[in-house]
Amino acid sequence: MAQSNDYRNRKRKLIRHIDAIAASDKDVARAVADVGYPEPRLRDTGFQTFLSIIVSQQVSTEAAASIWQRVQTAVPDMTPKKVARCKPDVLRSAGLSGRKVEYAQGLAAAILDGQFNPDELAEMSDDEVVKQIVSLRGFGPWSAEIYLMFSLQRPDVFAADDLALQIALQQLKGLSEKPSGKQARELVEHWSPRRTAGSVFLWHYYRGAPA
């Protein structure tokens, strides 16, 4: 019951934030009427989530889900020690590229060596979290922003370089071209301090926008 209540509270909060954005952005208001509200997004914190972020880089959501399932089968006890000691061929056979295997084992080694502690991120500012995450090989701003939004539930994050968000903004705003990351950030600046909710809505709109 507690989990169900938590979900309902998150859904109500997400709707409130999207409605607040829509009140100052007629394009969002129109889009909400067209496609409705998205579901809340929540990820766990910690090593496995960072590993799943590596899996999802530069592949579709569907492909990432399939690969992640195979990785879980290949390494059922998915701890930093197990991943660090896993033979690279095992991870490659699950669908990870050679480069992603390096990233995954580098992440595990950084945690084991004490260079990176996911448990400390919750106490840091958004900028500090980004700095910590991008110091890891294979993790750029997008990875850090995804973790901020869905694991740490920070309310004012926008993954401006996400291709789906850029395409959704192009459709939402009726632009002739897809905006750059810088342009996308400028287009949603007035959504602050609720840009995470705006991002969640844009992903929803990307999948269901009218043709």
NORVEN-V98122 format. One record per residue. OMEGA is omega in degrees with one decimal (none if undefined). Layout:
# NORVEN-V98122
omega: <OMEGA;OMEGA>
This chain:
# NORVEN-V98122
omega: <-179.1;179.5;179.0;177.9;178.4;179.4;-179.5;178.1;178.4;179.4;178.7;179.1;179.3;179.6;178.3;-178.7;178.6;177.9;178.2;176.0;-178.3;-179.7;-179.7;-178.3;-174.7;178.5;176.4;178.5;178.1;-177.6;177.2;177.7;-178.2;-170.3;179.0;-175.3;175.2;172.7;176.3;175.7;-179.1;174.8;173.7;172.2;171.3;-170.5;-175.2;178.1;176.6;177.5;178.6;176.4;176.0;-179.8;-172.6;-177.9;171.9;171.9;179.7;178.0;-178.7;179.1;179.5;-179.8;-179.9;179.9;-179.3;178.3;179.5;177.0;179.3;177.5;-178.0;-178.9;-174.5;176.5;-167.9;176.6;176.8;-179.0;-178.5;-178.9;179.4;-177.2;-177.8;176.8;-178.3;-179.5;179.1;179.9;177.4;179.6;177.1;176.2;178.4;173.7;177.6;179.3;179.6;174.4;177.5;179.7;-177.1;-178.8;173.8;175.7;-179.9;-179.4;-180.0;178.1;-179.4;-179.4;-179.0;178.3;-177.3;-179.9;-179.1;-177.1;-178.1;-172.5;-176.2;-178.4;-175.6;173.0;178.1;-178.3;179.3;177.4;179.2;-179.1;179.7;-174.8;-177.3;174.7;177.7;178.5;178.7;-179.2;176.9;-179.2;-179.5;-179.6;-179.8;-178.9;177.1;179.1;177.8;-175.4;-166.0;176.8;-179.9;176.0;175.6;-167.7;-169.8;-178.3;177.7;-179.1;-168.8;-177.6;177.6;-175.0;-179.3;178.4;179.1;178.9;178.8;177.6;177.2;179.0;-176.7;-174.9;179.0;-178.7;179.2;-180.0;175.3;-179.9;172.2;176.6;179.5;179.4;179.4;179.5;179.3;-178.4;-177.3;-178.0;-177.8;174.5;180.0;10.4;-175.3;-173.2;174.6;177.7;176.9;177.6;179.6;178.8;-180.0;175.6;176.6;179.4;179.0;-177.8;-174.6;-177.9;176.8;-179.4;none>
